[in-house]
């Protein structure tokens, strides 16, 4: 009985020591993924075609999850031709967006949570200024993401592209 108790204690101590000294290998992070096909102003992800002119990337960029399940809205047509905060002229038919904090020129992959359609936009302006909204998309980008044309906002995931 004494040897049995002693061996259980030793096994228990070995288990505790091994849990502190064994190092787990880093697994593939779900926060990054490889994008393999890029378009000029939009993107193909999971065989969803968003634009017509395909261009294969020469160097494959990585995307890092920035925020998940946030509200995206789109610019009203009255902003067409107006100057953005970055100094460029806004055009609702280009794939651009406004964000409060991301630097101008940042490429963001925006994915609709409901249907998994994605577009690639460039941050060119500041906003949105409506509480609860994370990003304002150009109308072209927004309409490529949604199937319901009568909605003013959608839930999206935002991923930043790192070249």
Secondary structure as a PSIPRED ss2 file (coil, helix, strand):
# PSIPRED VFORMAT (PSIPRED V4.0)

   1 X C   1.000  0.000  0.000
   2 X H   0.000  1.000  0.000
   3 X H   0.000  1.000  0.000
   4 X H   0.000  1.000  0.000
   5 X H   0.000  1.000  0.000
   6 X H   0.000  1.000  0.000
   7 X H   0.000  1.000  0.000
   8 X H   0.000  1.000  0.000
   9 X H   0.000  1.000  0.000
  10 X H   0.000  1.000  0.000
  11 X H   0.000  1.000  0.000
  12 X H   0.000  1.000  0.000
  13 X H   0.000  1.000  0.000
  14 X H   0.000  1.000  0.000
  15 X H   0.000  1.000  0.000
  16 X H   0.000  1.000  0.000
  17 X H   0.000  1.000  0.000
  18 X H   0.000  1.000  0.000
  19 X H   0.000  1.000  0.000
  20 X H   0.000  1.000  0.000
  21 X H   0.000  1.000  0.000
  22 X C   1.000  0.000  0.000
  23 X C   1.000  0.000  0.000
  24 X C   1.000  0.000  0.000
  25 X C   1.000  0.000  0.000
  26 X C   1.000  0.000  0.000
  27 X C   1.000  0.000  0.000
  28 X C   1.000  0.000  0.000
  29 X C   1.000  0.000  0.000
  30 X C   1.000  0.000  0.000
  31 X C   1.000  0.000  0.000
  32 X E   0.000  0.000  1.000
  33 X E   0.000  0.000  1.000
  34 X E   0.000  0.000  1.000
  35 X C   1.000  0.000  0.000
  36 X C   1.000  0.000  0.000
  37 X C   1.000  0.000  0.000
  38 X E   0.000  0.000  1.000
  39 X E   0.000  0.000  1.000
  40 X C   1.000  0.000  0.000
  41 X C   1.000  0.000  0.000
  42 X C   1.000  0.000  0.000
  43 X E   0.000  0.000  1.000
  44 X C   1.000  0.000  0.000
  45 X E   0.000  0.000  1.000
  46 X C   1.000  0.000  0.000
  47 X C   1.000  0.000  0.000
  48 X E   0.000  0.000  1.000
  49 X C   1.000  0.000  0.000
  50 X C   1.000  0.000  0.000
  51 X C   1.000  0.000  0.000
  52 X C   1.000  0.000  0.000
  53 X C   1.000  0.000  0.000
  54 X E   0.000  0.000  1.000
  55 X E   0.000  0.000  1.000
  56 X C   1.000  0.000  0.000
  57 X C   1.000  0.000  0.000
  58 X C   1.000  0.000  0.000
  59 X C   1.000  0.000  0.000
  60 X C   1.000  0.000  0.000
  61 X C   1.000  0.000  0.000
  62 X E   0.000  0.000  1.000
  63 X E   0.000  0.000  1.000
  64 X E   0.000  0.000  1.000
  65 X E   0.000  0.000  1.000
  66 X E   0.000  0.000  1.000
  67 X E   0.000  0.000  1.000
  68 X E   0.000  0.000  1.000
  69 X E   0.000  0.000  1.000
  70 X E   0.000  0.000  1.000
  71 X E   0.000  0.000  1.000
  72 X E   0.000  0.000  1.000
  73 X E   0.000  0.000  1.000
  74 X E   0.000  0.000  1.000
  75 X C   1.000  0.000  0.000
  76 X C   1.000  0.000  0.000
  77 X H   0.000  1.000  0.000
  78 X H   0.000  1.000  0.000
  79 X H   0.000  1.000  0.000
  80 X C   1.000  0.000  0.000
  81 X C   1.000  0.000  0.000
  82 X C   1.000  0.000  0.000
  83 X E   0.000  0.000  1.000
  84 X C   1.000  0.000  0.000
  85 X C   1.000  0.000  0.000
  86 X C   1.000  0.000  0.000
  87 X C   1.000  0.000  0.000
  88 X C   1.000  0.000  0.000
  89 X E   0.000  0.000  1.000
  90 X C   1.000  0.000  0.000
  91 X C   1.000  0.000  0.000
  92 X C   1.000  0.000  0.000
  93 X C   1.000  0.000  0.000
  94 X C   1.000  0.000  0.000
  95 X C   1.000  0.000  0.000
  96 X E   0.000  0.000  1.000
  97 X E   0.000  0.000  1.000
  98 X E   0.000  0.000  1.000
  99 X E   0.000  0.000  1.000
 100 X C   1.000  0.000  0.000
 101 X C   1.000  0.000  0.000
 102 X C   1.000  0.000  0.000
 103 X C   1.000  0.000  0.000
 104 X C   1.000  0.000  0.000
 105 X C   1.000  0.000  0.000
 106 X C   1.000  0.000  0.000
 107 X E   0.000  0.000  1.000
 108 X E   0.000  0.000  1.000
 109 X E   0.000  0.000  1.000
 110 X E   0.000  0.000  1.000
 111 X E   0.000  0.000  1.000
 112 X E   0.000  0.000  1.000
 113 X C   1.000  0.000  0.000
 114 X C   1.000  0.000  0.000
 115 X C   1.000  0.000  0.000
 116 X C   1.000  0.000  0.000
 117 X C   1.000  0.000  0.000
 118 X E   0.000  0.000  1.000
 119 X E   0.000  0.000  1.000
 120 X E   0.000  0.000  1.000
 121 X E   0.000  0.000  1.000
 122 X E   0.000  0.000  1.000
 123 X E   0.000  0.000  1.000
 124 X E   0.000  0.000  1.000
 125 X E   0.000  0.000  1.000
 126 X C   1.000  0.000  0.000
 127 X C   1.000  0.000  0.000
 128 X C   1.000  0.000  0.000
 129 X C   1.000  0.000  0.000
 130 X C   1.000  0.000  0.000
 131 X C   1.000  0.000  0.000
 132 X C   1.000  0.000  0.000
 133 X E   0.000  0.000  1.000
 134 X E   0.000  0.000  1.000
 135 X E   0.000  0.000  1.000
 136 X E   0.000  0.000  1.000
 137 X E   0.000  0.000  1.000
 138 X C   1.000  0.000  0.000
 139 X H   0.000  1.000  0.000
 140 X H   0.000  1.000  0.000
 141 X H   0.000  1.000  0.000
 142 X H   0.000  1.000  0.000
 143 X H   0.000  1.000  0.000
 144 X H   0.000  1.000  0.000
 145 X H   0.000  1.000  0.000
 146 X C   1.000  0.000  0.000
 147 X C   1.000  0.000  0.000
 148 X C   1.000  0.000  0.000
 149 X C   1.000  0.000  0.000
 150 X C   1.000  0.000  0.000
 151 X C   1.000  0.000  0.000
 152 X C   1.000  0.000  0.000
 153 X E   0.000  0.000  1.000
 154 X E   0.000  0.000  1.000
 155 X E   0.000  0.000  1.000
 156 X E   0.000  0.000  1.000
 157 X E   0.000  0.000  1.000
 158 X E   0.000  0.000  1.000
 159 X E   0.000  0.000  1.000
 160 X E   0.000  0.000  1.000
 161 X E   0.000  0.000  1.000
 162 X E   0.000  0.000  1.000
 163 X C   1.000  0.000  0.000
